[in-house]
Amino acid sequence: MSAPRVLVLRAPGTNCDEETAFAFEKAGAVAERVHVNRLIENPALHDRYQILCVPGGFSYGDDIAAGRILASRMDRHLSDMVDAFAHGQGDRLVLGICNGMQVLMRLGVLTSGVKTADRDVAPATLTWNNHGRFEDRWVHLAVDQTPCVFLKGIKQMYLPMAHAEGKFVAQDASALEDLRSQGRLALRYTTEGDQTVQSDVLPFPANPNGADANVAGVCDATGRVFGLMPHPERHIEATHHPFWTRRPEQPAEGDGMAMFRNAVEWFA
């Protein structure tokens, strides 16, 4: 198959679209940054793409709540597109990074099919960090057993995160267990040098926001739809690492690059 085409969705306030498009192109894809208004005017545009990516930033200034307005616009005007990518015939991928994960969570595509005690409440959500402020730091991450396409062959990563509303909270213990048993709590915060997944909430700063079960990323049941709060597009070069000058041996590339390669190679 020819190189997959990536729709990098942007909106007012999006500020990571260029870096994300560059990462996909470096992995071998053809990426195009498309404004949400252009898609609303011509929804059929999405037919030309195999990957939908909602990048990071502060869409619509994160008014009301992070990702809420963009998610509402997509739900109202682009529901067919969302359904085609997330629930279509299984030949497409969806990635949400930081603000993009917040959007996907509010659209419900990351937690669909989860058993809940209260059907009127979402199975899980993203809310304010425990300390109630924006947090910007590098974090250690471990990959759980998961069907997630983007995390294939990856055991651990070291990536930057930057968010104020990134705390993953499940509706209750049964919803959390349902997600875990399906391998959908795909990416977890951990401590340096530890590849194991821990469910007991780690202290700050290892877990930078207090997320339940240290969750940093969630996928759908198929593994084709993935959202994560850290930024893989900000660590695709070895020299992006904050201590790159102190490492005796430089790796070929940054930890985040493997995610984009996995996405492209899935179509091979």
C-alpha angles and dihedrals in degrees: 000000000000120000111298116249118234125208106208102194117214134184137170105304097023108132108166099060097102094049091047093049089049091052092052092047091049087054091054104266130122107240129193126186108222126185115231091235091059090055093047089053092048111017092175088074090085091069091078094061134077098189128047115199125184104196132204131277134086106297110205088355090291086276114179090004136342110289093354099120096045090047090050092050091049092047092049101040108017104035091124090055093048090048092048093053099038103033104019128111094306097260098110139067133216127201128183119188121196102308085022091058089049088054093048091048091053090048089054096230094122096053102033115139095022116141112241137181092221113041091192092063125067115253089238141353143187117247141167120313113259094254091049099237143091113282124201118181145112117269137196115235135194126199119228125210100286144152089228110140093206094056099048111143093001119124103171141000139191110214139158121250129195120178146116099203104043104113109124111218125180122213090239143333093277093055090049091049092048090054092045095048090054092051091246097128084077104161126040137183112245141165127274113286094008118118094176123106115235126196098193107091110258120223124256129305096025086057099034098193108025095253118181110262087359090281115181099161139021133195134194123253093271095050091232096104116060136171127184134174099216119078115246091176089065093061108046097115124060088233091060088075109105092230099037094127091058098051114100093211124036118216118228093253144350123285095252095059093077090065093058092044090052090054093051095042091052087073095049 
